[in-house]
Amino acid sequence: MFVSVFHLLATAGNYLEPVGPIAGTERAHLIKVIWVSMIAIGPALLATPLILWRYRRSNARAAYTPKWEGNRLLEIIMWGVPIAVVTWLSLHIWKSTHQLDPYRPLAEEAITVQVVGLDWKWLFLYPDQGVALVDELIVPEGQAVHLILTTDTVMQSLQIPALAGQMYAMPGMTTHQWFFAGLPGETRGFNAQFTGLGFSKQEFVVKTVTQAGFEEAMASMQSAPPLDEATYSKLAERGTPTETKLALGISTDATLRFRLAEPQLFARVLGRYHTGQPLASEAQPGSADYRAEAAALPAAMNTMPMHHHHD
């Protein structure tokens, strides 16, 4: 919990400066809830120091009424206002929760990105474009983006404060997140779920580019090194992006970009947890006993399992 609070403080600017309509609506919702809550909280905050000052021991002018039983009007205000505020907030939050449902498609045409959480890095697969990126998400300006998330290790939580809310991901299951990137530029996302020593470094950059820039970036990666099962098994080893680059013999200043040589990679990662057999520790990414050569992926699943736990 404390780690998530630190992330919240570190990314406060992103929360308050959204670059997409989903995050913009969430900010407006947050501000509205704060102001309405102050109708009940504000008087208590103001009255407490005034009461303490008025009825201090040295103030002989304050009325002393030990047999005072109550005031009907005051009780109605003290109970009625909070009840009205809570009722309004409940209805408003129920409505906005459905309005901002991350599973609700935002457009018929969207950029589909399959996301795999690893220790301690994010792998983004673009099945339609045939490319893969590590800790880098490139999206076109003004177009809907559909993230399909899972992990190949423990539960993780992806959050891009300037674009969308928080979404959990678990091994063997899929969750979904939709968003629009409304303004060109860069922002950051991170894992909001503590997952070990390298957790604090599990961040990624989100680059919003023009449609032409997106097509150019995707085309440039067609000549990148292939991401096949063997390379993925090395990526899945526990370690920060810098440690992964060293293990792959890549410069630490370079970006990890690949040509997706295995189109069914995401489905095969899911299939690892649906064989009906326990997974050995040496075949479990993130495990201290993990060995890339022992972590063969099974055949792709025909259907993707769903998981509806989201924030």
Secondary structure, 3 states (H helix, E strand, C coil): CHHHHHHHHHCHHHHHCCCCHHHHHHHHHHHHHHHHHHHHHHHHHHHHHHHHHHCCCCCCCCCCCCCCCCCHHHHHHHHHHHHHHHHHHHHHHHHHHHHCCCCCCCCCCCEEEEEEEECCEEEEEECCCCEEEECEEEEECCCEEEEEEEECCCCEEEECCCCCCEEEECECCEEEEEEECCCCEEEEEEECCCCCCCHHHCEEEEEEECHHHHHHHHHHHHHCCEECHHHHHHHCCCCCHHHHHHHHCCCCCCCCEEEECCCCHHHHHHHCCCCCCCCCHHHCCCCCCCCHHHCCCCCCCCCCCECCCCC
